[in-house]
């Protein structure tokens, strides 16, 4: 698996990524999310199976590609 990378280097093309949110109200979080090319470069959406995604309202600082799925 890759190392965490600065969020400024993340693809903003709707690719699903692991996103790191260090300053959440509860504790740091890692979520699956993506950037929409139609949104600003600092706008990230958390994946939601029901609606497609919702805006993350806290700063995202790092990203990592999703790991490969398990083999059969």
Biopython code that builds the backbone (N, CA, C, O; Angstrom):
import numpy as np
from Bio.PDB.StructureBuilder import StructureBuilder

atoms = [
    (1, "UNK", "N", (0.843, -1.180, 0.000)),
    (1, "UNK", "CA", (0.000, 0.000, 0.000)),
    (1, "UNK", "C", (0.885, 1.238, 0.000)),
    (1, "UNK", "O", (2.002, 1.205, 0.515)),
    (2, "UNK", "N", (0.406, 2.296, -0.557)),
    (2, "UNK", "CA", (1.146, 3.548, -0.639)),
    (2, "UNK", "C", (1.161, 4.273, 0.703)),
    (2, "UNK", "O", (0.388, 3.956, 1.607)),
    (3, "UNK", "N", (2.043, 5.238, 0.813)),
    (3, "UNK", "CA", (2.091, 6.092, 1.984)),
    (3, "UNK", "C", (1.105, 7.239, 1.818)),
    (3, "UNK", "O", (0.658, 7.542, 0.712)),
    (4, "UNK", "N", (0.773, 7.873, 2.948)),
    (4, "UNK", "CA", (-0.075, 9.064, 2.912)),
    (4, "UNK", "C", (0.638, 10.159, 2.132)),
    (4, "UNK", "O", (1.850, 10.339, 2.255)),
    (5, "UNK", "N", (-0.129, 10.884, 1.331)),
    (5, "UNK", "CA", (0.417, 11.959, 0.505)),
    (5, "UNK", "C", (-0.331, 13.254, 0.798)),
    (5, "UNK", "O", (-1.493, 13.206, 1.201)),
    (6, "UNK", "N", (0.300, 14.407, 0.608)),
    (6, "UNK", "CA", (-0.391, 15.685, 0.838)),
    (6, "UNK", "C", (-1.630, 15.794, -0.058)),
    (6, "UNK", "O", (-1.617, 15.363, -1.210)),
    (7, "UNK", "N", (-2.681, 16.369, 0.485)),
    (7, "UNK", "CA", (-3.959, 16.436, -0.233)),
    (7, "UNK", "C", (-3.830, 17.244, -1.534)),
    (7, "UNK", "O", (-4.585, 16.992, -2.473)),
    (8, "UNK", "N", (-2.919, 18.183, -1.615)),
    (8, "UNK", "CA", (-2.751, 18.982, -2.845)),
    (8, "UNK", "C", (-2.335, 18.118, -4.031)),
    (8, "UNK", "O", (-2.468, 18.550, -5.176)),
    (9, "UNK", "N", (-1.826, 16.887, -3.781)),
    (9, "UNK", "CA", (-1.396, 16.007, -4.872)),
    (9, "UNK", "C", (-2.477, 15.006, -5.274)),
    (9, "UNK", "O", (-2.261, 14.202, -6.181)),
    (10, "UNK", "N", (-3.617, 15.041, -4.625)),
    (10, "UNK", "CA", (-4.678, 14.057, -4.876)),
    (10, "UNK", "C", (-5.387, 14.312, -6.200)),
    (10, "UNK", "O", (-5.577, 15.464, -6.588)),
    (11, "UNK", "N", (-5.778, 13.249, -6.894)),
    (11, "UNK", "CA", (-6.589, 13.441, -8.106)),
    (11, "UNK", "C", (-7.963, 13.987, -7.727)),
    (11, "UNK", "O", (-8.537, 13.597, -6.711)),
    (12, "UNK", "N", (-8.470, 14.872, -8.535)),
    (12, "UNK", "CA", (-9.790, 15.476, -8.285)),
    (12, "UNK", "C", (-10.717, 15.072, -9.430)),
    (12, "UNK", "O", (-11.343, 15.919, -10.068)),
    (13, "UNK", "N", (-10.793, 13.757, -9.679)),
    (13, "UNK", "CA", (-11.493, 13.251, -10.862)),
    (13, "UNK", "C", (-12.555, 12.198, -10.532)),
    (13, "UNK", "O", (-12.859, 11.334, -11.355)),
    (14, "UNK", "N", (-13.106, 12.278, -9.343)),
    (14, "UNK", "CA", (-14.128, 11.345, -8.847)),
    (14, "UNK", "C", (-13.567, 9.960, -8.523)),
    (14, "UNK", "O", (-14.335, 9.022, -8.306)),
    (15, "UNK", "N", (-12.233, 9.816, -8.486)),
    (15, "UNK", "CA", (-11.633, 8.549, -8.060)),
    (15, "UNK", "C", (-11.816, 8.399, -6.557)),
    (15, "UNK", "O", (-11.603, 9.349, -5.804)),
    (16, "UNK", "N", (-12.210, 7.208, -6.119)),
    (16, "UNK", "CA", (-12.353, 6.979, -4.688)),
    (16, "UNK", "C", (-10.981, 6.857, -4.043)),
    (16, "UNK", "O", (-10.092, 6.181, -4.560)),
    (17, "UNK", "N", (-10.826, 7.524, -2.906)),
    (17, "UNK", "CA", (-9.560, 7.596, -2.182)),
    (17, "UNK", "C", (-9.817, 7.444, -0.686)),
    (17, "UNK", "O", (-10.943, 7.627, -0.223)),
    (18, "UNK", "N", (-8.775, 7.111, 0.065)),
    (18, "UNK", "CA", (-8.831, 7.245, 1.518)),
    (18, "UNK", "C", (-8.446, 8.680, 1.826)),
    (18, "UNK", "O", (-7.425, 9.164, 1.337)),
    (19, "UNK", "N", (-9.244, 9.366, 2.626)),
    (19, "UNK", "CA", (-8.995, 10.754, 2.988)),
    (19, "UNK", "C", (-8.792, 10.854, 4.490)),
    (19, "UNK", "O", (-9.531, 10.242, 5.261)),
    (20, "UNK", "N", (-7.791, 11.628, 4.910)),
    (20, "UNK", "CA", (-7.486, 11.791, 6.326)),
    (20, "UNK", "C", (-7.957, 13.161, 6.793)),
    (20, "UNK", "O", (-7.594, 14.188, 6.220)),
    (21, "UNK", "N", (-8.776, 13.158, 7.850)),
    (21, "UNK", "CA", (-9.319, 14.375, 8.453)),
    (21, "UNK", "C", (-8.781, 14.434, 9.884)),
    (21, "UNK", "O", (-9.303, 13.738, 10.755)),
    (22, "UNK", "N", (-7.742, 15.253, 10.152)),
    (22, "UNK", "CA", (-7.119, 15.234, 11.477)),
    (22, "UNK", "C", (-7.915, 15.957, 12.553)),
    (22, "UNK", "O", (-7.803, 15.611, 13.729)),
    (23, "UNK", "N", (-8.714, 16.948, 12.185)),
    (23, "UNK", "CA", (-9.341, 17.808, 13.184)),
    (23, "UNK", "C", (-10.836, 17.613, 13.280)),
    (23, "UNK", "O", (-11.589, 18.586, 13.329)),
    (24, "UNK", "N", (-11.269, 16.386, 13.305)),
    (24, "UNK", "CA", (-12.698, 16.143, 13.442)),
    (24, "UNK", "C", (-13.108, 16.472, 14.882)),
    (24, "UNK", "O", (-12.265, 16.515, 15.778)),
    (25, "UNK", "N", (-14.382, 16.700, 15.093)),
    (25, "UNK", "CA", (-14.874, 17.055, 16.431)),
    (25, "UNK", "C", (-14.630, 15.933, 17.438)),
    (25, "UNK", "O", (-14.470, 16.198, 18.630)),
    (26, "UNK", "N", (-14.601, 14.703, 16.980)),
    (26, "UNK", "CA", (-14.444, 13.571, 17.887)),
    (26, "UNK", "C", (-12.988, 13.133, 17.980)),
    (26, "UNK", "O", (-12.415, 13.110, 19.069)),
    (27, "UNK", "N", (-12.401, 12.793, 16.871)),
    (27, "UNK", "CA", (-11.016, 12.337, 16.783)),
    (27, "UNK", "C", (-10.648, 12.266, 15.310)),
    (27, "UNK", "O", (-11.532, 12.358, 14.458)),
    (28, "UNK", "N", (-9.376, 12.104, 14.984)),
    (28, "UNK", "CA", (-9.016, 11.999, 13.561)),
    (28, "UNK", "C", (-9.807, 10.880, 12.874)),
    (28, "UNK", "O", (-10.120, 9.856, 13.482)),
    (29, "UNK", "N", (-10.113, 11.095, 11.624)),
    (29, "UNK", "CA", (-10.893, 10.118, 10.863)),
    (29, "UNK", "C", (-10.230, 9.808, 9.533)),
    (29, "UNK", "O", (-9.545, 10.647, 8.949)),
    (30, "UNK", "N", (-10.444, 8.597, 9.071)),
    (30, "UNK", "CA", (-10.105, 8.185, 7.716)),
    (30, "UNK", "C", (-11.416, 7.768, 7.068)),
    (30, "UNK", "O", (-12.122, 6.902, 7.583)),
    (31, "UNK", "N", (-11.740, 8.391, 5.932)),
    (31, "UNK", "CA", (-12.993, 8.097, 5.241)),
    (31, "UNK", "C", (-12.703, 7.803, 3.782)),
    (31, "UNK", "O", (-11.651, 8.173, 3.260)),
    (32, "UNK", "N", (-13.641, 7.136, 3.126)),
    (32, "UNK", "CA", (-13.573, 6.956, 1.677)),
    (32, "UNK", "C", (-14.303, 8.133, 1.048)),
    (32, "UNK", "O", (-15.456, 8.411, 1.377)),
    (33, "UNK", "N", (-13.626, 8.815, 0.148)),
    (33, "UNK", "CA", (-14.227, 9.969, -0.479)),
    (33, "UNK", "C", (-13.625, 10.229, -1.844)),
    (33, "UNK", "O", (-12.850, 9.427, -2.364)),
    (34, "UNK", "N", (-13.996, 11.368, -2.418)),
    (34, "UNK", "CA", (-13.529, 11.712, -3.762)),
    (34, "UNK", "C", (-13.656, 13.209, -3.974)),
    (34, "UNK", "O", (-14.392, 13.896, -3.266)),
    (35, "UNK", "N", (-12.926, 13.696, -4.957)),
    (35, "UNK", "CA", (-13.032, 15.080, -5.387)),
    (35, "UNK", "C", (-13.787, 15.153, -6.697)),
    (35, "UNK", "O", (-13.584, 14.332, -7.591)),
    (36, "UNK", "N", (-14.651, 16.130, -6.804)),
    (36, "UNK", "CA", (-15.428, 16.349, -8.025)),
    (36, "UNK", "C", (-14.745, 17.453, -8.822)),
    (36, "UNK", "O", (-14.525, 18.538, -8.282)),
    (37, "UNK", "N", (-14.400, 17.219, -10.087)),
    (37, "UNK", "CA", (-13.711, 18.251, -10.862)),
    (37, "UNK", "C", (-14.534, 19.524, -11.029)),
    (37, "UNK", "O", (-13.973, 20.572, -11.351)),
    (38, "UNK", "N", (-15.848, 19.464, -10.819)),
    (38, "UNK", "CA", (-16.696, 20.644, -10.930)),
    (38, "UNK", "C", (-16.666, 21.497, -9.662)),
    (38, "UNK", "O", (-17.147, 22.630, -9.667)),
    (39, "UNK", "N", (-16.101, 20.956, -8.570)),
    (39, "UNK", "CA", (-16.012, 21.678, -7.299)),
    (39, "UNK", "C", (-14.628, 22.285, -7.143)),
    (39, "UNK", "O", (-13.749, 22.067, -7.978)),
    (40, "UNK", "N", (-14.437, 23.038, -6.086)),
    (40, "UNK", "CA", (-13.144, 23.656, -5.811)),
    (40, "UNK", "C", (-12.105, 22.627, -5.393)),
    (40, "UNK", "O", (-12.466, 21.517, -5.002)),
    (41, "UNK", "N", (-10.815, 22.972, -5.468)),
    (41, "UNK", "CA", (-9.743, 22.024, -5.163)),
    (41, "UNK", "C", (-9.698, 21.599, -3.700)),
    (41, "UNK", "O", (-9.101, 20.572, -3.378)),
    (42, "UNK", "N", (-10.317, 22.371, -2.810)),
    (42, "UNK", "CA", (-10.339, 21.999, -1.398)),
    (42, "UNK", "C", (-11.659, 21.348, -0.991)),
    (42, "UNK", "O", (-11.872, 21.075, 0.190)),
    (43, "UNK", "N", (-12.539, 21.099, -1.948)),
    (43, "UNK", "CA", (-13.831, 20.470, -1.668)),
    (43, "UNK", "C", (-13.719, 18.964, -1.885)),
    (43, "UNK", "O", (-13.349, 18.502, -2.964)),
    (44, "UNK", "N", (-14.044, 18.214, -0.842)),
    (44, "UNK", "CA", (-13.999, 16.754, -0.894)),
    (44, "UNK", "C", (-15.338, 16.215, -0.437)),
    (44, "UNK", "O", (-15.968, 16.773, 0.461)),
    (45, "UNK", "N", (-15.770, 15.134, -1.054)),
    (45, "UNK", "CA", (-17.044, 14.499, -0.721)),
    (45, "UNK", "C", (-16.778, 13.146, -0.089)),
    (45, "UNK", "O", (-15.936, 12.380, -0.559)),
    (46, "UNK", "N", (-17.509, 12.861, 0.987)),
    (46, "UNK", "CA", (-17.422, 11.540, 1.594)),
    (46, "UNK", "C", (-18.392, 10.631, 0.879)),
    (46, "UNK", "O", (-19.535, 11.008, 0.624)),
    (47, "UNK", "N", (-17.940, 9.436, 0.555)),
    (47, "UNK", "CA", (-18.773, 8.476, -0.166)),
    (47, "UNK", "C", (-19.983, 8.093, 0.676)),
    (47, "UNK", "O", (-19.879, 7.883, 1.884)),
    (48, "UNK", "N", (-21.125, 8.006, 0.016)),
    (48, "UNK", "CA", (-22.377, 7.611, 0.656)),
    (48, "UNK", "C", (-23.145, 6.776, -0.364)),
    (48, "UNK", "O", (-23.525, 7.286, -1.419)),
    (49, "UNK", "N", (-23.373, 5.529, -0.069)),
    (49, "UNK", "CA", (-24.019, 4.629, -1.035)),
    (49, "UNK", "C", (-25.410, 5.085, -1.448)),
    (49, "UNK", "O", (-25.873, 4.726, -2.531)),
    (50, "UNK", "N", (-26.086, 5.864, -0.617)),
    (50, "UNK", "CA", (-27.452, 6.255, -0.924)),
    (50, "UNK", "C", (-27.535, 7.464, -1.850)),
    (50, "UNK", "O", (-28.343, 7.475, -2.779)),
    (51, "UNK", "N", (-26.703, 8.486, -1.607)),
    (51, "UNK", "CA", (-26.848, 9.721, -2.372)),
    (51, "UNK", "C", (-25.640, 10.052, -3.236)),
    (51, "UNK", "O", (-25.650, 11.065, -3.935)),
    (52, "UNK", "N", (-24.613, 9.235, -3.207)),
    (52, "UNK", "CA", (-23.425, 9.511, -3.992)),
    (52, "UNK", "C", (-22.330, 10.166, -3.183)),
    (52, "UNK", "O", (-21.153, 9.882, -3.407)),
    (53, "UNK", "N", (-22.677, 11.032, -2.250)),
    (53, "UNK", "CA", (-21.672, 11.661, -1.417)),
    (53, "UNK", "C", (-22.173, 12.947, -0.795)),
    (53, "UNK", "O", (-23.154, 13.539, -1.246)),
    (54, "UNK", "N", (-21.470, 13.373, 0.264)),
    (54, "UNK", "CA", (-21.809, 14.646, 0.878)),
    (54, "UNK", "C", (-20.518, 15.380, 1.216)),
    (54, "UNK", "O", (-19.492, 14.758, 1.492)),
    (55, "UNK", "N", (-20.578, 16.696, 1.192)),
    (55, "UNK", "CA", (-19.406, 17.535, 1.380)),
    (55, "UNK", "C", (-18.801, 17.346, 2.761)),
    (55, "UNK", "O", (-19.515, 17.361, 3.765)),
    (56, "UNK", "N", (-17.496, 17.170, 2.813)),
    (56, "UNK", "CA", (-16.765, 17.096, 4.078)),
    (56, "UNK", "C", (-16.503, 18.537, 4.503)),
    (56, "UNK", "O", (-15.847, 19.291, 3.785)),
    (57, "UNK", "N", (-17.014, 18.913, 5.663)),
    (57, "UNK", "CA", (-16.908, 20.312, 6.082)),
    (57, "UNK", "C", (-15.719, 20.581, 7.005)),
    (57, "UNK", "O", (-15.680, 21.613, 7.675)),
    (58, "UNK", "N", (-14.761, 19.672, 7.047)),
    (58, "UNK", "CA", (-13.542, 19.842, 7.822)),
    (58, "UNK", "C", (-12.355, 19.726, 6.863)),
    (58, "UNK", "O", (-12.473, 19.094, 5.813)),
    (59, "UNK", "N", (-11.215, 20.327, 7.210)),
    (59, "UNK", "CA", (-10.059, 20.234, 6.314)),
    (59, "UNK", "C", (-9.545, 18.802, 6.171)),
    (59, "UNK", "O", (-9.342, 18.094, 7.157)),
    (60, "UNK", "N", (-9.346, 18.402, 4.938)),
    (60, "UNK", "CA", (-8.728, 17.115, 4.615)),
    (60, "UNK", "C", (-7.264, 17.423, 4.321)),
    (60, "UNK", "O", (-6.968, 18.305, 3.515)),
    (61, "UNK", "N", (-6.335, 16.697, 4.974)),
    (61, "UNK", "CA", (-4.918, 17.047, 4.826)),
    (61, "UNK", "C", (-4.106, 16.044, 4.019)),
    (61, "UNK", "O", (-3.081, 16.403, 3.440)),
    (62, "UNK", "N", (-4.557, 14.776, 3.973)),
    (62, "UNK", "CA", (-3.774, 13.754, 3.283)),
    (62, "UNK", "C", (-4.707, 12.769, 2.581)),
    (62, "UNK", "O", (-5.898, 12.689, 2.881)),
    (63, "UNK", "N", (-4.137, 12.034, 1.651)),
    (63, "UNK", "CA", (-4.896, 11.030, 0.904)),
    (63, "UNK", "C", (-4.010, 9.835, 0.617)),
    (63, "UNK", "O", (-2.784, 9.904, 0.708)),
    (64, "UNK", "N", (-4.665, 8.732, 0.266)),
    (64, "UNK", "CA", (-3.984, 7.492, -0.107)),
    (64, "UNK", "C", (-4.909, 6.737, -1.056)),
    (64, "UNK", "O", (-6.127, 6.782, -0.883)),
    (65, "UNK", "N", (-4.362, 6.045, -2.051)),
    (65, "UNK", "CA", (-5.230, 5.232, -2.913)),
    (65, "UNK", "C", (-5.892, 4.120, -2.097)),
    (65, "UNK", "O", (-5.352, 3.676, -1.084)),
    (66, "UNK", "N", (-7.045, 3.686, -2.543)),
    (66, "UNK", "CA", (-7.685, 2.546, -1.897)),
    (66, "UNK", "C", (-6.832, 1.302, -2.095)),
    (66, "UNK", "O", (-6.195, 1.150, -3.137)),
    (67, "UNK", "N", (-6.811, 0.420, -1.122)),
    (67, "UNK", "CA", (-6.074, -0.836, -1.322)),
    (67, "UNK", "C", (-6.781, -1.710, -2.344)),
    (67, "UNK", "O", (-7.961, -1.511, -2.631)),
    (68, "UNK", "N", (-6.071, -2.659, -2.883)),
    (68, "UNK", "CA", (-6.674, -3.612, -3.812)),
    (68, "UNK", "C", (-7.697, -4.460, -3.050)),
    (68, "UNK", "O", (-7.499, -4.749, -1.870)),
    (69, "UNK", "N", (-8.779, -4.859, -3.706)),
    (69, "UNK", "CA", (-9.759, -5.715, -3.023)),
    (69, "UNK", "C", (-9.165, -7.086, -2.750)),
    (69, "UNK", "O", (-8.179, -7.467, -3.381)),
    (70, "UNK", "N", (-9.747, -7.833, -1.821)),
    (70, "UNK", "CA", (-9.253, -9.180, -1.540)),
    (70, "UNK", "C", (-9.360, -10.073, -2.777)),
    (70, "UNK", "O", (-10.262, -9.907, -3.598)),
    (71, "UNK", "N", (-8.453, -10.997, -2.894)),
    (71, "UNK", "CA", (-8.539, -11.939, -3.996)),
    (71, "UNK", "C", (-9.488, -13.073, -3.620)),
    (71, "UNK", "O", (-9.672, -13.385, -2.444)),
    (72, "UNK", "N", (-10.075, -13.672, -4.625)),
    (72, "UNK", "CA", (-11.073, -14.734, -4.371)),
    (72, "UNK", "C", (-10.421, -15.984, -3.831)),
    (72, "UNK", "O", (-11.105, -16.971, -3.563)),
]
sb = StructureBuilder()
sb.init_structure("model")
sb.init_model(0)
sb.init_chain("A")
sb.init_seg("    ")
for serial, (resi, resn, name, xyz) in enumerate(atoms, 1):
    if name == "N":
        sb.init_residue(resn, " ", resi, " ")
    sb.init_atom(name, np.array(xyz, "f"), 0.0, 1.0, " ", f" {name:<3s}", serial, name[0])
structure = sb.get_structure()
